[in-house]
């Protein structure tokens, strides 16, 4: 979390493989709301398949660290730098 990595979780087997892309639309806004079901898409060549991710409960500070991109950016923003 300190480096701005979003701690996504997944139920069951991953629906993607090596070299696939994962697209999570509107993630910045989703971090402000419910984290129990986050729509995502696997992009494999020309094939696009929906699936769902989730994030365990986070404090408001943890959410803001992620939205800021890292703990360094979060602290810089809080200090007005």
N, CA, C and O atoms as a Tinker XYZ file with bonds, in Angstrom:
   324  protein
     1  N      0.823000   -1.186000    0.000000    73     2
     2  CA     0.000000    0.000000    0.000000    64     1     3
     3  C      0.870000    1.254000    0.000000    63     2     4     5
     4  O      0.504000    2.258000   -0.611000    81     3
     5  N      2.011000    1.208000    0.674000    73     3     6
     6  CA     2.868000    2.394000    0.747000    64     5     7
     7  C      3.317000    2.884000   -0.617000    63     6     8     9
     8  O      3.629000    4.064000   -0.780000    81     7
     9  N      3.354000    1.991000   -1.600000    73     7    10
    10  CA     3.797000    2.370000   -2.937000    64     9    11
    11  C      2.627000    2.577000   -3.885000    63    10    12    13
    12  O      2.828000    2.673000   -5.096000    81    11
    13  N      1.408000    2.647000   -3.361000    73    11    14
    14  CA     0.244000    2.927000   -4.198000    64    13    15
    15  C     -0.308000    1.714000   -4.919000    63    14    16    17
    16  O     -1.126000    1.850000   -5.828000    81    15
    17  N      0.128000    0.536000   -4.525000    73    15    18
    18  CA    -0.371000   -0.686000   -5.146000    64    17    19
    19  C     -1.746000   -1.019000   -4.581000    63    18    20    21
    20  O     -1.919000   -1.102000   -3.365000    81    19
    21  N     -2.703000   -1.206000   -5.449000    73    19    22
    22  CA    -4.058000   -1.506000   -5.002000    64    21    23
    23  C     -4.124000   -2.981000   -4.611000    63    22    24    25
    24  O     -3.786000   -3.842000   -5.424000    81    23
    25  N     -4.551000   -3.291000   -3.384000    73    23    26
    26  CA    -4.548000   -4.682000   -2.902000    64    25    27
    27  C     -5.786000   -5.466000   -3.353000    63    26    28    29
    28  O     -6.596000   -5.894000   -2.531000    81    27
    29  N     -5.917000   -5.647000   -4.667000    73    27    30
    30  CA    -7.051000   -6.408000   -5.207000    64    29    31
    31  C     -7.010000   -7.845000   -4.723000    63    30    32    33
    32  O     -5.941000   -8.418000   -4.511000    81    31
    33  N     -8.188000   -8.413000   -4.553000    73    31    34
    34  CA    -8.325000   -9.837000   -4.231000    64    33    35
    35  C     -9.294000  -10.443000   -5.224000    63    34    36    37
    36  O    -10.054000   -9.735000   -5.886000    81    35
    37  N     -9.259000  -11.745000   -5.319000    73    35    38
    38  CA   -10.035000  -12.468000   -6.317000    64    37    39
    39  C    -10.553000  -13.757000   -5.706000    63    38    40    41
    40  O     -9.807000  -14.476000   -5.041000    81    39
    41  N    -11.820000  -14.052000   -5.927000    73    39    42
    42  CA   -12.389000  -15.338000   -5.487000    64    41    43
    43  C    -12.088000  -16.394000   -6.545000    63    42    44    45
    44  O    -12.280000  -16.148000   -7.736000    81    43
    45  N    -11.625000  -17.549000   -6.129000    73    43    46
    46  CA   -11.422000  -18.656000   -7.059000    64    45    47
    47  C    -10.184000  -18.508000   -7.928000    63    46    48    49
    48  O     -9.261000  -17.756000   -7.616000    81    47
    49  N    -10.196000  -19.245000   -9.020000    73    47    50
    50  CA    -9.068000  -19.265000   -9.953000    64    49    51
    51  C     -9.030000  -17.994000  -10.790000    63    50    52    53
    52  O    -10.080000  -17.478000  -11.171000    81    51
    53  N     -7.847000  -17.484000  -11.082000    73    51    54
    54  CA    -7.740000  -16.286000  -11.921000    64    53    55
    55  C     -8.273000  -16.551000  -13.330000    63    54    56    57
    56  O     -7.970000  -17.585000  -13.927000    81    55
    57  N     -9.072000  -15.613000  -13.864000    73    55    58
    58  CA    -9.607000  -15.791000  -15.214000    64    57    59
    59  C     -8.673000  -15.235000  -16.289000    63    58    60    61
    60  O     -9.099000  -14.981000  -17.416000    81    59
    61  N     -7.405000  -15.047000  -15.939000    73    59    62
    62  CA    -6.456000  -14.467000  -16.873000    64    61    63
    63  C     -5.179000  -15.291000  -16.877000    63    62    64    65
    64  O     -4.947000  -16.124000  -16.001000    81    63
    65  N     -4.354000  -15.034000  -17.892000    73    63    66
    66  CA    -3.097000  -15.760000  -18.050000    64    65    67
    67  C     -1.956000  -14.762000  -18.247000    63    66    68    69
    68  O     -2.176000  -13.554000  -18.335000    81    67
    69  N     -0.757000  -15.281000  -18.313000    73    67    70
    70  CA     0.408000  -14.453000  -18.599000    64    69    71
    71  C      0.173000  -13.738000  -19.930000    63    70    72    73
    72  O     -0.331000  -14.332000  -20.882000    81    71
    73  N      0.537000  -12.476000  -19.984000    73    71    74
    74  CA     0.410000  -11.602000  -21.160000    64    73    75
    75  C     -0.993000  -11.056000  -21.378000    63    74    76    77
    76  O     -1.198000  -10.289000  -22.319000    81    75
    77  N     -1.972000  -11.418000  -20.547000    73    75    78
    78  CA    -3.287000  -10.783000  -20.605000    64    77    79
    79  C     -3.195000   -9.431000  -19.900000    63    78    80    81
    80  O     -2.317000   -9.214000  -19.066000    81    79
    81  N     -4.100000   -8.539000  -20.240000    73    79    82
    82  CA    -4.204000   -7.253000  -19.564000    64    81    83
    83  C     -5.442000   -7.260000  -18.689000    63    82    84    85
    84  O     -6.433000   -7.913000  -19.015000    81    83
    85  N     -5.391000   -6.539000  -17.583000    73    83    86
    86  CA    -6.556000   -6.386000  -16.712000    64    85    87
    87  C     -6.905000   -4.907000  -16.685000    63    86    88    89
    88  O     -6.069000   -4.060000  -16.371000    81    87
    89  N     -8.139000   -4.618000  -17.016000    73    87    90
    90  CA    -8.634000   -3.238000  -17.037000    64    89    91
    91  C     -9.680000   -3.083000  -15.946000    63    90    92    93
    92  O    -10.647000   -3.843000  -15.891000    81    91
    93  N     -9.482000   -2.089000  -15.071000    73    91    94
    94  CA   -10.422000   -1.803000  -13.989000    64    93    95
    95  C    -10.897000   -0.363000  -14.189000    63    94    96    97
    96  O    -10.217000    0.578000  -13.781000    81    95
    97  N    -12.068000   -0.193000  -14.819000    73    95    98
    98  CA   -12.537000    1.166000  -15.117000    64    97    99
    99  C    -12.931000    1.936000  -13.859000    63    98   100   101
   100  O    -13.477000    1.373000  -12.910000    81    99
   101  N    -12.640000    3.230000  -13.876000    73    99   102
   102  CA   -13.099000    4.162000  -12.846000    64   101   103
   103  C    -12.648000    3.784000  -11.429000    63   102   104   105
   104  O    -13.375000    4.011000  -10.461000    81   103
   105  N    -11.457000    3.210000  -11.315000    73   103   106
   106  CA   -11.009000    2.708000  -10.018000    64   105   107
   107  C    -10.846000    3.829000   -8.989000    63   106   108   109
   108  O    -11.114000    3.615000   -7.806000    81   107
   109  N    -10.418000    4.997000   -9.408000    73   107   110
   110  CA   -10.238000    6.097000   -8.443000    64   109   111
   111  C    -11.556000    6.398000   -7.730000    63   110   112   113
   112  O    -11.568000    6.551000   -6.508000    81   111
   113  N    -12.650000    6.485000   -8.455000    73   111   114
   114  CA   -13.952000    6.743000   -7.834000    64   113   115
   115  C    -14.449000    5.547000   -7.038000    63   114   116   117
   116  O    -15.095000    5.717000   -6.004000    81   115
   117  N    -14.161000    4.359000   -7.498000    73   115   118
   118  CA   -14.600000    3.152000   -6.777000    64   117   119
   119  C    -13.934000    3.038000   -5.411000    63   118   120   121
   120  O    -14.518000    2.477000   -4.483000    81   119
   121  N    -12.728000    3.562000   -5.279000    73   119   122
   122  CA   -12.032000    3.511000   -3.987000    64   121   123
   123  C    -12.771000    4.312000   -2.916000    63   122   124   125
   124  O    -12.546000    4.097000   -1.726000    81   123
   125  N    -13.634000    5.216000   -3.312000    73   123   126
   126  CA   -14.404000    6.011000   -2.358000    64   125   127
   127  C    -15.671000    5.288000   -1.913000    63   126   128   129
   128  O    -16.313000    5.711000   -0.952000    81   127
   129  N    -16.041000    4.206000   -2.595000    73   127   130
   130  CA   -17.297000    3.526000   -2.298000    64   129   131
   131  C    -17.106000    2.098000   -1.815000    63   130   132   133
   132  O    -16.148000    1.781000   -1.110000    81   131
   133  N    -18.042000    1.246000   -2.214000    73   131   134
   134  CA   -18.054000   -0.157000   -1.814000    64   133   135
   135  C    -16.918000   -0.909000   -2.506000    63   134   136   137
   136  O    -16.748000   -0.804000   -3.721000    81   135
   137  N    -16.151000   -1.659000   -1.739000    73   135   138
   138  CA   -15.009000   -2.390000   -2.273000    64   137   139
   139  C    -15.282000   -3.880000   -2.421000    63   138   140   141
   140  O    -14.375000   -4.650000   -2.738000    81   139
   141  N    -16.522000   -4.289000   -2.194000    73   139   142
   142  CA   -16.847000   -5.720000   -2.180000    64   141   143
   143  C    -16.989000   -6.333000   -3.565000    63   142   144   145
   144  O    -16.782000   -7.536000   -3.728000    81   143
   145  N    -17.340000   -5.530000   -4.567000    73   143   146
   146  CA   -17.490000   -6.060000   -5.918000    64   145   147
   147  C    -17.071000   -4.983000   -6.907000    63   146   148   149
   148  O    -17.813000   -4.034000   -7.162000    81   147
   149  N    -15.883000   -5.141000   -7.457000    73   147   150
   150  CA   -15.314000   -4.158000   -8.370000    64   149   151
   151  C    -15.248000   -4.794000   -9.759000    63   150   152   153
   152  O    -14.530000   -5.773000   -9.958000    81   151
   153  N    -15.992000   -4.240000  -10.717000    73   151   154
   154  CA   -15.958000   -4.816000  -12.061000    64   153   155
   155  C    -14.598000   -4.601000  -12.731000    63   154   156   157
   156  O    -13.990000   -3.536000  -12.621000    81   155
   157  N    -14.147000   -5.631000  -13.416000    73   155   158
   158  CA   -12.881000   -5.582000  -14.135000    64   157   159
   159  C    -13.036000   -6.396000  -15.413000    63   158   160   161
   160  O    -14.017000   -7.117000  -15.597000    81   159
   161  N    -12.046000   -6.264000  -16.292000    73   159   162
   162  CA   -12.079000   -6.964000  -17.571000    64   161   163
   163  C    -10.723000   -7.555000  -17.878000    63   162   164   165
   164  O     -9.692000   -6.920000  -17.658000    81   163
   165  N    -10.728000   -8.782000  -18.391000    73   163   166
   166  CA    -9.519000   -9.416000  -18.909000    64   165   167
   167  C     -9.496000   -9.117000  -20.401000    63   166   168   169
   168  O    -10.472000   -9.363000  -21.109000    81   167
   169  N     -8.381000   -8.589000  -20.868000    73   167   170
   170  CA    -8.215000   -8.335000  -22.299000    64   169   171
   171  C     -7.119000   -9.270000  -22.785000    63   170   172   173
   172  O     -5.954000   -9.154000  -22.405000    81   171
   173  N     -7.526000  -10.187000  -23.626000    73   171   174
   174  CA    -6.617000  -11.199000  -24.147000    64   173   175
   175  C     -6.706000  -11.165000  -25.666000    63   174   176   177
   176  O     -7.631000  -11.723000  -26.255000    81   175
   177  N     -5.744000  -10.510000  -26.291000    73   175   178
   178  CA    -5.820000  -10.325000  -27.747000    64   177   179
   179  C     -7.016000   -9.437000  -28.069000    63   178   180   181
   180  O     -7.069000   -8.285000  -27.639000    81   179
   181  N     -7.975000   -9.968000  -28.823000    73   179   182
   182  CA    -9.197000   -9.213000  -29.149000    64   181   183
   183  C    -10.367000   -9.636000  -28.269000    63   182   184   185
   184  O    -11.466000   -9.100000  -28.403000    81   183
   185  N    -10.145000  -10.583000  -27.381000    73   183   186
   186  CA   -11.193000  -11.081000  -26.488000    64   185   187
   187  C    -11.236000  -10.247000  -25.209000    63   186   188   189
   188  O    -10.201000  -10.005000  -24.588000    81   187
   189  N    -12.434000   -9.806000  -24.815000    73   187   190
   190  CA   -12.631000   -9.045000  -23.575000    64   189   191
   191  C    -13.666000   -9.786000  -22.729000    63   190   192   193
   192  O    -14.788000  -10.026000  -23.173000    81   191
   193  N    -13.274000  -10.147000  -21.501000    73   191   194
   194  CA   -14.163000  -10.899000  -20.613000    64   193   195
   195  C    -14.293000  -10.186000  -19.277000    63   194   196   197
   196  O    -13.287000   -9.795000  -18.684000    81   195
   197  N    -15.528000  -10.010000  -18.792000    73   195   198
   198  CA   -15.707000   -9.379000  -17.488000    64   197   199
   199  C    -15.443000  -10.356000  -16.338000    63   198   200   201
   200  O    -15.644000  -11.563000  -16.480000    81   199
   201  N    -15.003000   -9.835000  -15.228000    73   199   202
   202  CA   -14.896000  -10.599000  -13.990000    64   201   203
   203  C    -14.947000   -9.604000  -12.837000    63   202   204   205
   204  O    -15.053000   -8.400000  -13.068000    81   203
   205  N    -14.873000  -10.080000  -11.622000    73   203   206
   206  CA   -15.042000   -9.215000  -10.466000    64   205   207
   207  C    -13.869000   -9.360000   -9.499000    63   206   208   209
   208  O    -13.371000  -10.460000   -9.259000    81   207
   209  N    -13.445000   -8.229000   -8.955000    73   207   210
   210  CA   -12.405000   -8.179000   -7.926000    64   209   211
   211  C    -13.006000   -7.615000   -6.654000    63   210   212   213
   212  O    -14.126000   -7.105000   -6.666000    81   211
   213  N    -12.268000   -7.704000   -5.555000    73   211   214
   214  CA   -12.677000   -7.021000   -4.336000    64   213   215
   215  C    -11.427000   -6.594000   -3.577000    63   214   216   217
   216  O    -10.322000   -7.068000   -3.840000    81   215
   217  N    -11.633000   -5.692000   -2.635000    73   215   218
   218  CA   -10.560000   -5.223000   -1.769000    64   217   219
   219  C    -11.064000   -5.347000   -0.339000    63   218   220   221
   220  O    -12.191000   -4.954000   -0.039000    81   219
   221  N    -10.229000   -5.894000    0.547000    73   219   222
   222  CA   -10.610000   -5.976000    1.957000    64   221   223
   223  C    -10.823000   -4.565000    2.507000    63   222   224   225
   224  O    -10.323000   -3.587000    1.952000    81   223
   225  N    -11.568000   -4.480000    3.599000    73   223   226
   226  CA   -11.861000   -3.170000    4.190000    64   225   227
   227  C    -10.579000   -2.371000    4.411000    63   226   228   229
   228  O     -9.554000   -2.906000    4.835000    81   227
   229  N    -10.667000   -1.082000    4.112000    73   227   230
   230  CA    -9.546000   -0.169000    4.310000    64   229   231
   231  C    -10.045000    1.054000    5.059000    63   230   232   233
   232  O    -11.208000    1.440000    4.945000    81   231
   233  N     -9.152000    1.653000    5.824000    73   231   234
   234  CA    -9.500000    2.909000    6.492000    64   233   235
   235  C     -9.551000    4.020000    5.447000    63   234   236   237
   236  O     -9.091000    3.842000    4.319000    81   235
   237  N    -10.104000    5.150000    5.823000    73   235   238
   238  CA   -10.155000    6.283000    4.899000    64   237   239
   239  C     -8.742000    6.756000    4.563000    63   238   240   241
   240  O     -8.484000    7.151000    3.426000    81   239
   241  N     -7.824000    6.724000    5.527000    73   239   242
   242  CA    -6.429000    7.098000    5.252000    64   241   243
   243  C     -5.797000    6.142000    4.239000    63   242   244   245
   244  O     -5.096000    6.584000    3.329000    81   243
   245  N     -6.038000    4.842000    4.386000    73   243   246
   246  CA    -5.497000    3.870000    3.434000    64   245   247
   247  C     -6.048000    4.108000    2.033000    63   246   248   249
   248  O     -5.318000    4.016000    1.047000    81   247
   249  N     -7.331000    4.411000    1.953000    73   247   250
   250  CA    -7.940000    4.712000    0.651000    64   249   251
   251  C     -7.293000    5.943000    0.033000    63   250   252   253
   252  O     -7.036000    5.977000   -1.171000    81   251
   253  N     -7.030000    6.950000    0.852000    73   251   254
   254  CA    -6.432000    8.185000    0.346000    64   253   255
   255  C     -4.981000    7.959000   -0.081000    63   254   256   257
   256  O     -4.526000    8.576000   -1.044000    81   255
   257  N     -4.252000    7.094000    0.609000    73   255   258
   258  CA    -2.885000    6.752000    0.195000    64   257   259
   259  C     -2.911000    6.156000   -1.199000    63   258   260   261
   260  O     -2.101000    6.524000   -2.050000    81   259
   261  N     -3.833000    5.240000   -1.440000    73   259   262
   262  CA    -3.957000    4.616000   -2.756000    64   261   263
   263  C     -4.347000    5.659000   -3.801000    63   262   264   265
   264  O     -3.755000    5.706000   -4.880000    81   263
   265  N     -5.347000    6.501000   -3.485000    73   263   266
   266  CA    -5.770000    7.539000   -4.440000    64   265   267
   267  C     -4.640000    8.523000   -4.742000    63   266   268   269
   268  O     -4.567000    9.069000   -5.843000    81   267
   269  N     -3.761000    8.747000   -3.763000    73   267   270
   270  CA    -2.640000    9.665000   -3.953000    64   269   271
   271  C     -1.512000    9.050000   -4.781000    63   270   272   273
   272  O     -0.679000    9.774000   -5.327000    81   271
   273  N     -1.483000    7.742000   -4.876000    73   271   274
   274  CA    -0.458000    7.061000   -5.661000    64   273   275
   275  C      0.654000    6.454000   -4.841000    63   274   276   277
   276  O      1.351000    5.556000   -5.314000    81   275
   277  N      0.838000    6.932000   -3.601000    73   275   278
   278  CA     1.841000    6.356000   -2.698000    64   277   279
   279  C      1.786000    7.094000   -1.368000    63   278   280   281
   280  O      1.174000    8.156000   -1.255000    81   279
   281  N      2.432000    6.518000   -0.372000    73   279   282
   282  CA     2.502000    7.158000    0.940000    64   281   283
   283  C      3.284000    8.472000    0.863000    63   282   284   285
   284  O      2.950000    9.439000    1.548000    81   283
   285  N      4.318000    8.502000    0.034000    73   283   286
   286  CA     5.097000    9.736000   -0.133000    64   285   287
   287  C      4.203000   10.851000   -0.671000    63   286   288   289
   288  O      4.214000   11.959000   -0.136000    81   287
   289  N      3.434000   10.575000   -1.715000    73   287   290
   290  CA     2.526000   11.587000   -2.280000    64   289   291
   291  C      1.460000   12.000000   -1.271000    63   290   292   293
   292  O      1.109000   13.177000   -1.178000    81   291
   293  N      0.950000   11.039000   -0.523000    73   291   294
   294  CA    -0.067000   11.316000    0.496000    64   293   295
   295  C      0.473000   12.291000    1.539000    63   294   296   297
   296  O     -0.192000   13.270000    1.877000    81   295
   297  N      1.685000   12.025000    2.051000    73   295   298
   298  CA     2.288000   12.906000    3.054000    64   297   299
   299  C      2.608000   14.275000    2.471000    63   298   300   301
   300  O      2.421000   15.296000    3.133000    81   299
   301  N      3.085000   14.296000    1.245000    73   299   302
   302  CA     3.380000   15.563000    0.580000    64   301   303
   303  C      2.104000   16.394000    0.458000    63   302   304   305
   304  O      2.120000   17.599000    0.709000    81   303
   305  N      1.018000   15.763000    0.077000    73   303   306
   306  CA    -0.279000   16.440000   -0.079000    64   305   307
   307  C     -0.784000   16.970000    1.268000    63   306   308   309
   308  O     -1.297000   18.086000    1.342000    81   307
   309  N     -0.640000   16.171000    2.329000    73   307   310
   310  CA    -1.087000   16.596000    3.667000    64   309   311
   311  C     -0.291000   17.784000    4.177000    63   310   312   313
   312  O     -0.826000   18.640000    4.882000    81   311
   313  N      0.970000   17.837000    3.826000    73   311   314
   314  CA     1.823000   18.929000    4.301000    64   313   315
   315  C      1.769000   20.147000    3.384000    63   314   316   317
   316  O      2.391000   21.171000    3.667000    81   315
   317  N      1.027000   20.035000    2.288000    73   315   318
   318  CA     0.883000   21.173000    1.373000    64   317   319
   319  C      2.112000   21.452000    0.551000    63   318   320   321
   320  O      2.340000   22.595000    0.155000    81   319
   321  N      2.908000   20.443000    0.282000    73   319   322
   322  CA     4.140000   20.635000   -0.505000    64   321   323
   323  C      3.884000   20.420000   -1.970000    63   322   324
   324  O      4.803000   20.540000   -2.781000    81   323
